[in-house]
Amino acid sequence: MDLSLDHWYHILAPRPVVLISTVNSNGVSNAAPFSFIMPVSSDPPLIAFASAPQRHTLRNISEVKDFVVNLPGYEVLKELWKCAEDIPYGVSEIKRAGLTEKRADKVRSPKIGECFAHFECKLVSTYPLGDHVLVVGKIIAADIRDDLIDRGEYQIIKSNPLMHIREKEFGLLGRIVEV
Ligand SMILES: Cc1cc2nc3c(=O)[nH]c(=O)nc-3n(C[C@H](O)[C@H](O)[C@H](O)COP(=O)(O)O)c2cc1C
């Protein structure tokens, strides 16, 4: 059957979902979930995500020129959902969701303590495309919870990363297969 193009990306699923944390020029922090996210270059390490133009996240990044990509596990699901609520500009969604703000090493935007890995990014460029704005950042520092690396190997099942399917539905990684 033909597929409706209304929400075609619901079929391109599940997609990893991240929490992007930012700060505005007055020092008020913010966080929001984003699933339109992808790596774009390994060296230099570049990451991109697409934001609707009205997002406070985009406004903060335009002001401060940095952001943190936080990787949430299943235990952060409820808080992540709270960060997606539409609340007035200038209210810290991190604190409101009951999440912990941690100082980042290299950028002004904070890290979210409950997330298992963090990529600290400097803004490289923004590109208005269709009904979104593509934001490209360079990762200048990164960290991961100690127990998620065993003998140099990332323990993905243990980190239990959240993936977005559609609306309120999320997927979890069930099984790894090898070719
Ligand atoms: C799982 C999930 C994924 C989302 N992905 C995106 C996305 O990729 N791009 C986007 O613009 N909004 C996305 N949203 C919506 C924003 O997170 C939401 O509108 C949020 O309130 C924006 O916050 P802000 O205005 O403080 O930046 C997503 C929401 C959820 C729940």
The ligand as an ORCA input file, in Angstrom:
! r2SCAN-3c Opt
* xyz 0 1
  C      10.654     11.542     22.015
  C      10.588     12.940     21.484
  C      11.390     13.307     20.416
  C      11.346     14.628     19.915
  N      12.162     14.969     18.876
  C      12.148     16.242     18.398
  C      13.014     16.611     17.331
  O      13.826     15.830     16.837
  N      12.958     17.891     16.892
  C      12.118     18.823     17.454
  O      12.105     19.983     17.017
  N      11.286     18.489     18.468
  C      11.294     17.233     18.965
  N      10.472     16.893     20.002
  C       9.618     17.929     20.627
  C      10.367     18.765     21.662
  O      11.150     17.982     22.533
  C       9.349     19.574     22.522
  O       8.591     20.411     21.696
  C      10.019     20.362     23.614
  O       9.035     20.950     24.451
  C      10.904     21.472     23.075
  O      11.439     22.146     24.181
  P      12.137     23.556     24.078
  O      11.147     24.515     23.441
  O      12.423     23.910     25.509
  O      13.375     23.400     23.237
  C      10.484     15.586     20.513
  C       9.667     15.210     21.589
  C       9.713     13.901     22.071
  C       8.848     13.517     23.234
*
